[in-house]
């Protein structure tokens, strides 16, 4: 960490044109870590822009400077122009630039320096000049907290930076219910609270700020949920027409998979939907069952042991059929965790 931090400091001293990017369908950790880094760099006299493939959920718009984030989907020409002038590209909360979706193709010819800050398994280190990777932390936001502290930047911490980082940690741990087995996570959040975060306020702004449409979509999704008790699995699949009929907005489906996982005795949960003409899948699990390995092996994805994502190049029906056909292969593994019966 120390040598990497010195290298980062040297890199930022030598260059002025910085761009921060993160993965498609950005979640709280992607938005929070990107904004926190941008805001901190601004405190230090550096200008950095944040570009995302597409819009993030509305319930993160209260975060300071979230209105300065720009999107490839809305301003492709401006993105290409700025990328051509960028000296340092910083990827946060992604293990590979391929996770930026339609942005990725534009990075192949990028000749500037590349920095990765991430907590996912098996990062594509060869894509970057400098890599901060730690799979033991709860989130990329927590990792950025450690980097700030190692660099001495934490003394510049203010409430907007702290709130962005806290949001990333809170959402990536399911409000501190998973991915947070280390005391360091709580030590970090304690410092963020000391810097102005009011935990119940942030929680309400993220989780109690739903539109009526999102709640109605949740009800519809739960009505459609399939529970396969023989395989301790539950899943939900919504096609394009169903999402449109329920007036689904960006972020409305985030977290639905967790309701399926919350059923007593369920070890594996999945949520299937259509986005940008492709089947996208969210996986969640309890105990030792690795949805990271499952997603990597069968659905071109990955993530963490108990939370991962994937995709399928075909119809929604075909994706669900493949998923169901795989379950007998994993029956023994899914029956292993007695504690969750």
N, C-alpha and C positions, 0 to 999 in steps of 0.2 A: 504493500500500500504506500509506504513512504517514498520509494523510488518512483512509483507511478505518479504520485502527487507532484513530485518535483518536476517530472517530465511534463505533466499537464500545465503546471505553472509556467514553465519555460515556453511551452507551445502558445499559451495565451498571451504571453508577453511579446512574442515575435509576430503575432497575427492579430488582425482587427476585425476581419469579416467572418462572422461565425453563424452557423445555421444549426438549429437543434431539430431533430426529427424523431418520430416514434411510429408505432405500428398502426395498421388500419384498424378500424373499429376501436378507437382509443378508449381505455377505461380510466378509472380514477388514478391509478399509478402512472399511466402514461401522461395524462394531463398534468397531474400534480408534480411529477419529477421534472417534466419539461419546463413548466412555468417557474418552479422554484429555482432551477438552474439559470433561466433567463433573468429572473429578478435579481438573483445574487450577482450575476455578471454585471448587471446594470449598476448595482450598488458599488461595484469595484471599478466603474468607469468603462466597462466593456459593453458594446451593443451586440445583441444576438437576436435573431428572429426564430420563431417556432413555426414550423410547417408540418401539417398532418395530411394524410391522404384524403380524409373526409371529416365531416363534423363529428363532434363528441356530444354525449347526452346533455340535455339542457340543464340538468340538476348539478352541473359543474360550472355553470356560467357565472355564479357569484364569486368565483375565485378572482383575485386581483389580476388584472391584465389579461384575463382570458379572452377579452375582446380583441386583443392584438394578434391572436393566433390566426394563421392563414392556412388555406386549404388548396391542395393541388386540384381537387375536383371543381373548384370554383374559379381559380386563377392560374391555369396551367402555364400561360405565357410569362406571367410575372414570376412564377416559380423557376422556370428555366433560366430566365434572365438573372435572378438572384443566385441560383446555383452556380452559374458560370462565373460569378464574381466572388463566390465563397472560398475562403482559405482553409477553414476548419469545419468539418462536418461532425456533429456529435449525435450519435444514436443513443436514445435512452429507452429502457424497458423493451428491448428487442434482442433476440439472440443472433439475428442475421438481418441484413438490409432487405432481404427478400420479404420480410414481414411488413415492410412498408407498402405492400401491394403494388399499385400502378406507379408508385414513385420509383420502385426498385430499378427499373430499366434505365432510368436517367442517371443512376449512380455508377453505372459500369464504366463510363468514361471520365469520371471525376478524378482529377489529378491532385487535389489538395490533401491535407492530412485528415485522417479519420479516427475518431475516438468512440469507444463503446463503453457505456455504463449500464450494467444489466445484472439480473439475479437469476436468469433462467439456466437450465441445464444445457450443456454442450454448445456454447457460443461459437460462432464462426470467426475465430480469432484472426484467421488469415486475411479477412476483409478489412482489418483495422490496423492502424499504426500503434495505437495505445488502447489497452483493454483493462477496464475495471470490472471484474466478474467475481461474484460471491453468491453461491447458491444457498448459503446458510442464513442469509438475511431474509427478512419477511417480504421485502419489496425493493424495487429500485429506489424509491424515495428514502428508505432507510439507508441504503448504500450511499446515496448522495449526502445524507446527514453525516456519515462517517468521513466522507471525503472533505466536506466543509470543515469538520473538526480537525482533521489531519493537516489541512492547509492553513488553519487559523482563521478561516473565513466565518466561522460561527459567531465571532464577535460582531459581525455585521448583520446578524439575523434580526429580522423584524417580523411583525405579525403576518403580513402577506406571504412571506417566504415560509414561515412556520406553518401557516394554514394549508398551503399547497402541499407541503411534505406530509403533514398529518393526514390530509385527505388521501394521499397515495397509500400510506401505511394502513389507515383504517379500512379502506375499500379492498386492498389486496389481502387483508387478513380476515375478511368477513366480520368486521367490527371486533377484531381480536379473538376470533373463535378458531382460527387455523393459521398456519404459516408463522406462528409467533411463539415458538417454544423457548426462545432465547431471552434471558433477562435483559440483554442489550436492547431488544426492541422496546421494552418498557422504559429503560433508561433514556433512550432517544426520545420517546414520546413525552416523557417527563420534562425534558429540556425544551421541547417544542411548546408545551403548556406554559413553562416559565417564560417563554418568548411571546406569549399573548394568545395562544390557542385556547378557546373555550370548548372542550370536547362535546358537550351536549348541543351547543350551537351548530358545530360542524356536522354532527350526526343528523340533526333535524334538517339542515339545508340539503343534505345528500339523500337521506332516506325518507323524510317526511315532506317531500316537495314534489309529489307525483301529480300528474295531470289525471283528470277523470278517465281519459282514454287509456292511459297506461294500466290503471286498476281494472278497467273492463277487459282489456286484453289479457291480463293475468287470469281473470276469472274464466275467460274462454279457453286459455291454454290449459288450465288445471282441469277443466271439464274434458278436454281431449286427451289428457295424460293416460298412458298405458303403463300398467304395473305387471311385471313378469316375476311373480313371487318365486318360481322355481329357480330363477337365476339372480334373485335379489337385486333386480334392476327395474328402473322406471325411466320412461322417456316421453318427450313431447315433441311433436313435429308440426310445424305451421308452414303452409305453402304461401306463395306470393299473394294469391287472392284473399286468403284469410287475414294476412297482415294488412292488406289494403282495406278490406272490409271493416277491420277494427281500427282503421286510421293510425296504424303504428308509426311512431316517430323514431328518430335516431335514439338509441339507448333504451327504448321501451321494453325490449326483450332481455336486457341485462339482468341477471340474477334469477330469472325464472327457473333455471335448472336447479337452483338450490332448494326450491320447494319440493321438487321430486326427490332430492336426496334426503330431505328431512323426514321422510316416511320411515317409521320404525321397521328395522330389518333390511332396509335398502342399502346396498353397498356401492352400486354404480348408477349414475344418473346421466342422461344426455338430453340436450335440446337441439333440435334440427330446425333450420330456417333457410329461406332463400334470400341472399343479399348479392346485389350486382350480378345476377344471373348464375350464381354458384351456391351450392349447398354449404352452409357454414354450420359447424357443430361445436357446442360447448359440452365438455365432459367434467364431471365431478365424482369423487369417490371418498370412501371412508377407509380408515385403517391402512393396510399394507398394499391394497390393490393400486397399481400404478396406471393412471389414465395417461400419464406422459408417454409411457412405453406403448400403451394401447393406441393412442393417437398417432404416434410416430410410425408404428408398424402398419396401420391400416388406413389412416385418414390424413396423410400428408401434414401432420401437425406436431404438437408437443407442448411442453409447458412445465408444470410441476407434477409431483407424484399424485396429488389429490385434486389438482385443477389444471385442465389443459384445453386446448382448442384444436380443431381440425377442419378439413374441407373435403369435398367430394365433387368430382367432375362428372356429373350425371344428374338424373332427376332426384327429387326428394324421395320418391317411392323407392328407387334403387338404393339410395343411401341407407334408408331405414331397413330395407331387406338385407343388405350386407351386414349391418349392425346386428340384427337379430340372428343371422346365420352364424355369426362369430361367437355368440354367447355360450353354446355348448362346449366350445374349446376352453373357455375360462370358468366353467361351472365349479370345478374344484377350488380354484383360486378365490372365487367369489364367496365360497362357503367357509373360507378359512378363518375369518375374523369373528370368533364367537362373542367377543365383547359387544358387538353391534347387533346381536340378535334381539 
